[in-house]
Amino acid sequence: MLGDVNGVELFLLGRALMKIGEEALPEPPGGGGRYAGSARLVLIVASDIAAHPDTAIGEIAARTGLPQSQVSTAIARLKEAGSVQTTPDPDDRRRVLVRQATEVSQRVAQVRAVGIEDALSAALGSDDPQRLREISEALDVLARNLMPQPEVPEARP
């Protein structure tokens, strides 16, 4: 065995990290009350769209296990924030295809710029700088090794 963490503990750790991430996210303008649904649903949908560009709402619902109504609501929020673009499906004009926006919107840049220090301190119940630095470095290693990396086009001579 490589370490002492088992599958259940890893799952619970993932849930704890999701909650810390949610706490770190800034509130949407106006409190976000216009759309039902949590930031978690929006992030699940956004990550699926990133992994599957030009995808239909029904396909996102099938892959994520979310109800189609929640996927549609999340896409409306992402579209309003400038994070995604929609276009009619050229093969079936009744369907809408969704992809990440080509440009980073002001709202997306704002969300990405928010640090996790306060949320991490709250979750740890401590603001000890050494402990926060140690955990942050561990999170950096996990993110670097487990998160999908954006494709970088090869440089041409």
Secondary structure, DSSP 8 states (H G I E B T S, - for coil): ---S--HHHHHHHHHHHHHHHHHHS---GGGGTTS-S-HHHHHHHHHHHHHSSSEEHHHHHHHH---HHHHHHHHHHHHHTTSEEEEE-SS-TTSEEEEE-SS--HHHHHHHH--SHHHHHHHHT---HHHHHHHHHHHHHHHHHHS----------
